[in-house]
Amino acid sequence: MRAENRHLRIWLVEIGEPLPTDPGPPRLLRTGLLGRQLAAGGPEVTFWNSSFYHQEKSQRSERTIEFRAPQGYRIVLLHGRAYRANVSIARVRSHQENARSFRDAV
């Protein structure tokens, strides 16, 4: 690890992607792949995501939680309500709750 990377902190914020800890194994998309690559290079990486798993329409957690991914980066799940329809007021409210959870966590 290079000395200049030890103190670098990177936040990745994406509420709609699968996580490496989701059942499956899930197919990681851009943010998950980027987090894995960045963490391997030494910086402290935090991946902010929603507690609601959009693809499976299921809750990962009933509250905002934080844990470490096997790939070495930190994951923070921001609480947001469940919704059934992709285009709906419930989804907008879920995203608003994610934003409030993010504001409260930082």
C-alpha positions as CSV (number, residue, x, y, z in Angstrom):
1,M,0.0,0.0,0.0
2,R,1.3,3.4,-0.9
3,A,1.6,5.9,1.9
4,E,-0.5,8.5,0.2
5,N,-3.5,6.0,-0.1
6,R,-3.6,5.1,3.6
7,H,-5.4,8.3,4.6
8,L,-7.6,8.6,1.5
9,R,-11.3,8.2,2.2
10,I,-13.7,7.5,-0.6
11,W,-17.5,7.5,-0.4
12,L,-19.5,5.6,-3.0
13,V,-23.2,6.5,-2.9
14,E,-25.6,4.4,-5.0
15,I,-28.9,3.1,-3.6
16,G,-30.0,0.8,-6.4
17,E,-27.2,-1.7,-6.9
18,P,-26.6,-5.2,-5.5
19,L,-24.1,-5.7,-2.7
20,P,-21.5,-8.4,-2.4
21,T,-23.3,-9.7,0.7
22,D,-26.7,-10.1,-1.1
23,P,-27.9,-13.7,-1.6
24,G,-26.9,-15.3,-4.8
25,P,-24.0,-14.6,-5.3
26,P,-25.1,-11.3,-6.8
27,R,-23.7,-9.8,-10.0
28,L,-21.9,-6.6,-8.9
29,L,-22.4,-3.5,-11.0
30,R,-20.3,-0.4,-11.4
31,T,-20.2,0.8,-7.8
32,G,-19.6,-2.6,-6.3
33,L,-16.8,-3.3,-8.8
34,L,-15.3,0.1,-8.2
35,G,-15.5,-0.3,-4.4
36,R,-13.6,-3.6,-4.7
37,Q,-10.9,-2.2,-6.9
38,L,-10.5,0.9,-4.7
39,A,-10.3,-1.0,-1.5
40,A,-7.6,-3.3,-2.9
41,G,-5.5,-0.2,-3.5
42,G,-5.5,1.0,0.1
43,P,-8.0,3.8,0.6
44,E,-10.8,3.6,3.1
45,V,-13.9,3.0,1.1
46,T,-17.5,3.4,2.2
47,F,-20.3,2.2,0.0
48,W,-23.6,3.8,1.0
49,N,-26.7,1.9,-0.3
50,S,-30.3,1.4,0.6
51,S,-31.7,-1.1,3.1
52,F,-34.3,-2.0,0.5
53,Y,-33.0,-4.4,-2.2
54,H,-34.6,-3.0,-5.3
55,Q,-34.0,-6.0,-7.6
56,E,-35.5,-8.5,-5.2
57,K,-38.1,-6.1,-3.6
58,S,-37.0,-7.1,-0.1
59,Q,-35.6,-5.4,3.0
60,R,-31.9,-6.1,3.8
61,S,-32.4,-4.4,7.2
62,E,-35.2,-2.7,9.2
63,R,-32.9,0.1,10.2
64,T,-29.7,1.9,9.1
65,I,-26.8,-0.4,9.8
66,E,-23.0,-0.5,9.0
67,F,-20.8,-3.5,8.4
68,R,-17.6,-4.6,6.6
69,A,-17.8,-6.4,3.2
70,P,-15.6,-9.4,2.5
71,Q,-13.9,-7.3,-0.2
72,G,-12.6,-5.0,2.6
73,Y,-14.7,-2.0,2.3
74,R,-17.4,-0.6,4.7
75,I,-21.1,-0.8,3.7
76,V,-23.7,1.5,5.2
77,L,-27.3,0.5,4.5
78,L,-29.6,3.6,4.7
79,H,-33.1,2.8,5.9
80,G,-35.8,3.2,3.4
81,R,-39.3,1.7,3.3
82,A,-40.2,-1.1,1.0
83,Y,-42.2,-0.5,-2.2
84,R,-43.8,-2.8,-4.8
85,A,-44.0,-0.8,-8.0
86,N,-40.9,0.7,-9.6
87,V,-42.9,3.9,-10.6
88,S,-44.8,4.9,-7.4
89,I,-45.2,7.4,-4.7
90,A,-43.9,4.7,-2.2
91,R,-40.6,4.6,-4.1
92,V,-40.3,8.3,-3.9
93,R,-40.9,8.1,-0.2
94,S,-38.4,5.3,0.2
95,H,-35.8,7.5,-1.5
96,Q,-36.7,10.5,0.7
97,E,-36.2,8.2,3.8
98,N,-32.8,7.1,2.3
99,A,-31.8,10.8,2.0
100,R,-32.9,11.5,5.7
101,S,-30.9,8.4,6.9
102,F,-27.9,9.7,4.9
103,R,-28.2,13.2,6.4
104,D,-28.5,11.7,9.9
105,A,-25.5,9.4,9.5
106,V,-23.0,12.0,8.3
